[in-house]
């Protein structure tokens, strides 16, 4: 017997994963509003930026988000989900990155974000 699952229904039922189902466009709107102070006063952003190494290098955790800054890369802040979703901001270049790898591979999404952020570093150096 073959079982067919609708992915949004399946993912929304996973415990402790946040259970947020969204589009990359809506994630982009949220990400920009979050980091530019539209959702709440910008002074709260600074309070959130107390980082700790909880799992493994180079991931640092702040309040409600993650930070990557390692191996000469630019700082990226945001979050990636356990299903390969990415939602990050690179403040140095004012670049927002959202997307989905459509697979359960968080490390692959993280590597892609670091590669994308470093593309802007390369372009900045060419000017």
N, C-alpha and C positions, 0 to 999 in steps of 0.2 A: 504494500500500500504506500503510495507516494503522498507525503504531506506537503502542503503549500502554505507558506506564511507570508503575510503582508508585513514587510520590514518595519514600517512605522508602528504597527501594533505590537510586533515582537519586541522592538527596542524599548518602547514605552513601559513594558512590563518588567524590565530588568531592575532588580533592586539595587539601591546604592549607586546608581549610575547617573543620577540627576534626572533622568527620564525626560529630557528636553528633546522634542522633535521640532526641527526648524529647517528653513531653507538657507542656503549660503547668503542670499540677498538679505533676509531678515537678520541673520547673524551679523552681517556687515553694518546694518543700521544700528543694532544693539551695541556692537563693538565701538563704533564711532561715538555714540551717545555716552557710553560708559567712560571712555578715556578723555572726551573733551568737556566733561562736566555738565552735560545736559540732564543726565539721570539724577545727579546729586551734586552738591557743592564740591569743587575741586580740592578743597582742603582735606576732604576725606580720602582722596587718592593717596596723598602723602602718608596718611596713617596706615594705609594698606600695604605700603612698601617696606615692610620689615621682613626680610627674607631669611629663610632657614633651609639648610640641606636636610631633607627628611628621608628621601629615598636614595637617590644616587646622583652623582655629579654628571652633568652640569645643571640639573634641574634644581631650582630653589623655589620654595613655596612662600608666597606672601598671603595676605588675607583674601581668599577667594580667587586667586590666580597664581600662575607659575611664571618664573623668569628664567630665561636662558641667556647666558653671556659666557662664552667659553671659546677656547681655541682661536682667539682673534676675531670672533664673529661680533656682529653688532648685538646690542641688547634687544631681545624680543620678550614681550610680556603678554599674557593672555592665558589660554587654556586649550588643551586638546583632549578629546574624549577617548574612551576605551575602544571606540569603533572607527578610529582613524579620522575623526573630525578635527579640524583645526580652526582656531579663532585667535589671532595674534595681532599685535601692534608693534612696529619698530619705531620708537620715538625719535631716534636720531635722523631718520629719513621721512618721518610722518607718513609711513606706509602701513596700511591695514591689510591683513591677509586672512581670508576665510576660505574654507573648502572642505571637501570630504574625499577620503581615499576609497570609500565604499568597501572597506574590509576591516576586520578586527586586527589592527596592527598599529598601535599608538606610536611605536618607535619609528615606523616608516613615515608617518605624518610629521613627527618632530624633525626628522632628518630633512624632509622636504622644506619645512619652514625655515630651518637654518640655511639651506641652500638658497632659497628665495631671498632671504634677508641679505645674504652675502652678495647676491647679484647687485643689489643697490649700493653696497660698499664698493664693488668693482666699478660701477658706473660713475659713482662720485669721484673716484680716483682718476678717471679718464678726462674729467672736465678741466 
